[in-house]
Amino acid sequence: MSRRSTVVLAAVAALACGAMAFYWIHVRAQRPAPEVVSAEPPGFHESPPAKKPVGAPAKKSAAQTLPANSKKVVLPAEFELPLRAGEVLEYSANVSKLENVATLKLQVVDRGNFLGKGTWHLKAFAHTENPLRMVFELDDQFDSYSDAATLASMQYEMHLSERGQKVESVQRMTATGKEPALPGATQTRVLPGTRDPLGMMQYLRNVDWTKTPEVRSPVYDGHKLYDLRAKRVPGSETVEIPAGNYIASKIAIRIFEDGVEKKDASFTLYLANNAVHTPVVLEAILPFATARVELLKSK
């Protein structure tokens, strides 16, 4: 396999596990620019405030409580994955013997409605750090609008700034070709249930690994479609990282393209054995380098 295809593969797996900073550096191959919050697409609307505590009087239906012209939609709890709106996870990427070559921030922005469907808005920022930044300046932003129940991708956005060159990509995912793309977006055909990298990472942390031996999912990284297969390794391990010490489950990830496994790359994701299964470490072994992405802090 060529170096370029290996790097693209690395980008898929890393993004899927929330560690795209290191891999986007290689895909394209002082201080970070301020993070710019891009406008949400015109079809996205935030959800109403959180539900009342248990024991509070029962709510009326959305049709009874909201004005007829309201754009806000109440999503039934049974159809949502338990992501936490407002969660922020910050990571540092170490490559071979070089520490902190890039930083990554992952956010669960909000739960809302996108073109009539319950949706999670997920966001990530990636920046290179010195000394690497002196030769490769990268400040990238990624936005995912993923189905609230399955985290299948509905729209995936890449706002890239690398070595002074800016690239904007807004892709409306469709398995049928019938879902229209909003102004400024392009329609992208994918397999049913395809997740983008940010949605895939959130999906993996919400799997009940005590009951699910293996997860398979199509993943689209903004360029190519892959088949991701993830399986829990028996037992738990202790990981020591800047954010603290965690007991974590080890998830082995394999990537396939056109039914053929990519043999020259391996990935391991560590999910904390806490209530929210925080992604604490991603390890990657590639032909040209090894990488370890570690959690710095969470809120």
C-alpha positions, 0 to 999 in steps of 0.5 A: 500500500502506498504511503498516501493511502496509508495516511488516508487510512490513518485519518479515518481511524483516528478521526473515528476515535477522536484523534484526527490531529496527528493524522490530518498533519500527515494527510496533507504531507506562534500559537494556534489560531483562535477557534472560530465557531461556524454558523450552524446550517439553516436546517438545524434548530436547537432543542428546548431546555432539558426535561424537568426532574423526576417527580415533576408534573408531566409535560404536555406534548410538543404540539400542546406546549409549543407555538404552531410556528415554533421550529424547536422539536422535543425529541423522545428520550427513548430515541436518543443516545445518552450524549451530554450536551456541552461536553468538552474533551481536550487531547495531546498527540505524541508522535514517536518520541516527540511529545505534544506535536498537536492538540485536539478538542472534541465537543458535544455542542447540542442536541437539536433538529436537522431537517425534521430529524433529531440530531446531535451537533458534534465538533472538533478542533485540531492544531499543530504545536511547536516545533512542528507548527513552525514547518506545518501550521494546521488549524482545522475544524470539523462539524458533524450533524448525526442522527440522535438515535444511531449517530448515522451522519446527516451532514459532515463539514471540514473547515481546513486551514493548513499552511495558509491554504483554506478548504471548505467542504460541506457534505450532505450524506444520503443513502438514497439520493433523495435527501436534498443538499442545502445551499453551500453543501454537496450531496454525497452518496453513502451506504445506509447507516454510514457514520462520519469520524466524529459520530463513530467515536461517540457511537463506540463509547455508547456501545454496551461492550459487555453484550456486543462482541463486535461492532461493524460500521461504514465510515466516511472520512470526507474523502473515502468510504471504509468499513470499520470493525471494533472489538473489545479485548478481554479484561481492563487496563490501567492507563496513566495520562495527564488527565489522571489514572483510569481503569479502561476497556481496550478496543481493537479497531481494524479498517477494511477497504473494498472488503480487504483489511489494511494490514499495515496499520493497527489502532487501539482505543481505551474507554474509561470504565466510568459512567460516560466511557470517556475516550482516554487514549488512542494508540496507532502503529503505522509503517512510518510512525507510531502515535499516542493521543492522550486526554488532557482534561474534560469538562 
